[in-house]
Amino acid sequence: MEKVVEIQNRIYEVRGVKVMFDFDLALLYKIETRVLNQTVKRNLGRFPEDFMFQLSESEWEQMSSQIVTTSFKRPKIAIPYAFTEHGVIMLASVLRSETAIRTSVNITRAFVSMRNYIMSSRHVEAELAELRAKLE
């Protein structure tokens, strides 16, 4: 569960979609970011825009001001790629290592856990709204 929480802390929302950045994924997969991106570029057909997209400069400026990490080292000109849940799952098939498979399982669990939390929160909000309406 500890690993899932660590992963959840690396999931962000960009363009209304929950994503993970290439540098965080590389860290979790224990490979260099450039190696991850090279592998993806060799398999671009597996990563349509709803699986992966590159942030715009303004999106990256906004996100990088929110990301606080002491080990964060990325050239300013290197704008990261964002991977949706489906893109993260696809990474396991192109990286083909035991670490990639285990990491993808944990990442999938993190996404599912977050989705379940959001859904239960919405359910509670709906119940509260219903109660408020009855009290008014």
Contacts in CASP RR format, 6 or more apart in sequence:
PFRMAT RR
TARGET T0000
AUTHOR 0000-0000-0000
METHOD contacts of the structure
MODEL  1
MEKVVEIQNRIYEVRGVKVMFDFDLALLYKIETRVLNQTVKRNLGRFPED
FMFQLSESEWEQMSSQIVTTSFKRPKIAIPYAFTEHGVIMLASVLRSETA
IRTSVNITRAFVSMRNYIMSSRHVEAELAELRAKLE
3 106 0 8 1.000
4 106 0 8 1.000
4 109 0 8 1.000
4 110 0 8 1.000
4 113 0 8 1.000
5 110 0 8 1.000
7 20 0 8 1.000
7 28 0 8 1.000
7 106 0 8 1.000
7 107 0 8 1.000
7 109 0 8 1.000
7 110 0 8 1.000
8 110 0 8 1.000
8 113 0 8 1.000
8 114 0 8 1.000
10 20 0 8 1.000
10 21 0 8 1.000
10 24 0 8 1.000
10 28 0 8 1.000
11 18 0 8 1.000
11 19 0 8 1.000
11 20 0 8 1.000
11 110 0 8 1.000
11 111 0 8 1.000
11 114 0 8 1.000
12 18 0 8 1.000
12 19 0 8 1.000
12 20 0 8 1.000
12 21 0 8 1.000
12 63 0 8 1.000
12 66 0 8 1.000
12 67 0 8 1.000
12 82 0 8 1.000
13 19 0 8 1.000
14 55 0 8 1.000
14 59 0 8 1.000
14 63 0 8 1.000
14 82 0 8 1.000
15 53 0 8 1.000
15 59 0 8 1.000
17 82 0 8 1.000
17 84 0 8 1.000
18 84 0 8 1.000
18 85 0 8 1.000
18 111 0 8 1.000
18 114 0 8 1.000
19 82 0 8 1.000
19 83 0 8 1.000
19 84 0 8 1.000
20 82 0 8 1.000
20 83 0 8 1.000
20 88 0 8 1.000
20 107 0 8 1.000
21 80 0 8 1.000
21 81 0 8 1.000
21 82 0 8 1.000
21 83 0 8 1.000
22 33 0 8 1.000
22 36 0 8 1.000
22 37 0 8 1.000
22 40 0 8 1.000
22 80 0 8 1.000
22 81 0 8 1.000
22 82 0 8 1.000
22 83 0 8 1.000
23 33 0 8 1.000
23 72 0 8 1.000
23 74 0 8 1.000
23 80 0 8 1.000
25 36 0 8 1.000
25 83 0 8 1.000
25 88 0 8 1.000
25 91 0 8 1.000
25 107 0 8 1.000
26 32 0 8 1.000
26 33 0 8 1.000
26 35 0 8 1.000
26 36 0 8 1.000
28 103 0 8 1.000
28 106 0 8 1.000
28 107 0 8 1.000
29 36 0 8 1.000
29 91 0 8 1.000
29 95 0 8 1.000
29 97 0 8 1.000
29 99 0 8 1.000
29 100 0 8 1.000
29 103 0 8 1.000
30 99 0 8 1.000
31 95 0 8 1.000
33 74 0 8 1.000
36 91 0 8 1.000
36 95 0 8 1.000
37 81 0 8 1.000
39 94 0 8 1.000
39 95 0 8 1.000
40 47 0 8 1.000
40 52 0 8 1.000
40 81 0 8 1.000
40 91 0 8 1.000
40 94 0 8 1.000
42 94 0 8 1.000
43 94 0 8 1.000
46 90 0 8 1.000
46 93 0 8 1.000
46 94 0 8 1.000
47 83 0 8 1.000
47 87 0 8 1.000
47 90 0 8 1.000
50 84 0 8 1.000
50 86 0 8 1.000
51 83 0 8 1.000
51 84 0 8 1.000
51 86 0 8 1.000
51 87 0 8 1.000
51 90 0 8 1.000
52 81 0 8 1.000
52 82 0 8 1.000
52 83 0 8 1.000
52 84 0 8 1.000
52 87 0 8 1.000
53 81 0 8 1.000
53 82 0 8 1.000
54 79 0 8 1.000
54 80 0 8 1.000
54 81 0 8 1.000
54 82 0 8 1.000
55 63 0 8 1.000
55 79 0 8 1.000
55 80 0 8 1.000
55 81 0 8 1.000
55 82 0 8 1.000
56 79 0 8 1.000
57 79 0 8 1.000
60 79 0 8 1.000
60 80 0 8 1.000
74 80 0 8 1.000
83 91 0 8 1.000
85 107 0 8 1.000
85 108 0 8 1.000
85 111 0 8 1.000
88 104 0 8 1.000
88 107 0 8 1.000
88 108 0 8 1.000
88 111 0 8 1.000
89 104 0 8 1.000
89 107 0 8 1.000
89 108 0 8 1.000
91 100 0 8 1.000
91 104 0 8 1.000
92 100 0 8 1.000
92 101 0 8 1.000
92 103 0 8 1.000
92 104 0 8 1.000
END
